[in-house]
Amino acid sequence: MKNMSELFGSMVFNDEIMKDKLPKDIYAALKKTMREGTHLELDVANVVANAMKDWALTKGATHFTHWFQPMTGITAEKHDGFIATAESGKVIMEFSGKALVRGEPDASSFPSGGLRATFEARGYTVWDITSYAFIKDTTLYIPTAFCSYGGEALDKKTPLLRSMEAIDKQARRVLALFGNTEVKRVTANVGPEQEYFLIDKDFYLKRPDLIYTGRTLFGARPPKGQELEDHYFGSLKPRVAAFMKELDEELWKLGVCSKTKHNEVAPAQHELAPIYATTNIATDHNQITMEMMKTVAGRHGLVCLLHEKPFAGINGSGKHNNWSISTDTGLNLLEPGKTPHDNAQFLLFLAAVIKAVDKYQDLLRVSAASAGNDHRLGANEAPPAIVSMFLGEELTEILEAIEKGAEYHNCERVKMEIGVTALPHFRKDTTDRNRTSPFAFTGNKFEFRMLGSAFSVAGPNIVLNTAVAEILSEFAGILEKTADFTADLTAIVKDTVSNHKRIIFNGNNYAPEWVTEAEGRGLSNLKTTIDALPEFITKKSEELFTKHGVFSCSELHSRYEILMESYCKTVRIEALTMVDMTKREIIPSVIAQQNELAELLERKQALSGDSFDITLEQELLTNISKRSTCLWKKLTALENILIESDYDCVLAEGNYYKNKVIPAMTELRLTADELETLTAKKHWNLPTYAELLYSV
């Protein structure tokens, strides 16, 4: 392997490469566009495109693609060759500024939520200059936004960029009030921790449910799950270590700062964590990471599962969204400092986040809603569906003192006493890590833990950025008119604590008592995706997003339609897969077991009459027969439910799948899993949980 300095970013057209390959004036013009968002002139784009092409050719690239993120949950790409014909009949390699800046993929088959009809096929991809191009395999990938012929956003990148502009604008208004005018840019930064499972590819190919849905729809619990918690941070198995090593190298080539890797709590579960990046780049990098995980796993005879709940009874996989905001001068606006009680700027930004999370808790829940995540939230280290904030003792005490108008004195950090004199001395952190909290402060950032592992981080950060921008706008509007800045700032923080402290909870979010307490506080408990999604199109939501130019009303309603349709289609595919597997896999296995038992009974009776005790065989056959009959009835019930179509709108359809289809699926699984425990392995055609979880 090359040394790290040579390897990292070697396949990225990054700032170092641009500075080397571009004329000074072109480089300066491009950097100004990246920094200030000014218009990119075509003559500049032409020079950049030519340099980008020449660099890509030296790396073995033959094609380029506009890489974008439609509302499908995955990325999209159409590959075009650099090749063109010359008058002589020979080929030349060309790439124009126009081809770099704009593409025109067929938009007819991408989800639009009614923004455009199928016959209105034209769509545009537009180069996102703030995210570097990179080479994967033999193709130059150009990160782009994706919009319709009418200019509506059809992707996840466009509204994310809009939300970043919103928080930049409002945060700079607030900073200016503190006399901080040298800041030219405020960015939201994210470090998304990615959890995933690795299983053997041979077993994966024998599980239609994993192939079609990404999760096991059947499966009896193995004798050992995660009870001993011996997998967490355990030593890496050779195949896993080899996979992780190659994954790191491939990500480093693409400029992805993959830093931390370890075993997670559940067997076969692991985690990768990157270094922070601006939200836009972090989103792109996380998409690259998920794609690369699947590719590299295949080269090791493995399959990477990114579903939020691939296996029942053990931890699901999340994506912890570590979010902060910082200036281009290097200041983290969520850094408390040594004396946070005296840090007025920090306290004001903290108050903005508190009020934003409380006021827009429903939208934050929407941003983490999906059919897959419904199986995960509320158990096994996943936070509940109730949105709340963890601040830790020190910040909570500071805010309580401000609310009461009292002095805060407890500002000494506690010295840790472990009882071993030879160990180094250190100070205790001022905040713990609450693994049950959906939105926890962890020192100088907030960790939004509700996201599912398969999610794009774009959606949650669109909501978070826009919500905080709105509250900063409110605060700036008050303070820009004030005659007594200090008094009004204190009043803002005090009023925020008084009116929004209900969202702060430092206890155990898993405790049943918390559900009752949260209800008493007036917090929402949107347990499922179908409960949550209507909050996306309320008047409050429309006002928030349209005010800051993040979504138009039509874009907002289109995403609601897309998310609802995705939920319904996901559940329907799972239900149809269950029906197919029951008929093709489970019933034949059970019949084979019954036939074997019946033949054994018949032979015993024929050979020796009543001299053999046949109680065991009879009871086994009776138990399997009863459950087989029950299985058939439940299968028939599910099929009948799927045939019905008792809904007239997408919300009614979603409720039908939630209230009718999913319970029928659950009932079918219960009986099938019972039959698995009664059927000999030689007859059970599906790889078991024990094989899937412990084969690597």
Secondary structure, DSSP 8 states (H G I E B T S, - for coil): ---HHHHTTTTB--HHHHHHHS-HHHHHHHHHHHHH-----HHHHHHHHHHHHHHHHHTT--EEEEEB-BTTSS-B--EEESEEE-TTS-EEE---HHHHHEE--B-TTS--TTSS-TT--BEEEEE-TTS--EEETTEEEEEEEEEETTS-B-BSHHHHHHHHHHHHHHHHHHHHHTT------EEEEEEEEEEEEEEEHHHHTT-HHHHHHSS-S-----S-SSTT--STT----HHHHHHHHHHHHHHHHTT--EEEEEE-SSTTEEEEEE--EEHHHHHHHHHHHHHHHHHHHHHTTEEEE--S-SSTTS---BEEEEEEEEETTS-BTT---S-GGG-HHHHHHHHHHHHHHHHTHHHHHHHT--HHHHTTTTSTT---SS--EE--HHHHHHHHHHHHT---------B---S-TTS---B--SS---TT-SEEE-SSSEEE---BTT--SHHHHHHHHHHHHHHHHHHHHHHTT-S-HHHHHHHHHHHHHHHHGGGB--S-TTSHHHHHHHHHHT-----SHHHHGGGGGSHHHHHHHHHTTS--HHHHHHHHHHHHHHHHHHHHHHHHHHHHHIIIIIHHHHHHHHHHHHHHHHHHHHHHTTSS--HHHHHHHHHHHHHHHHHHHHHHHHHHHHH----SSHHHHHHHIIIIIHHHHHHHHHHHHHHHHHS-TTT--S--HHHHHH--
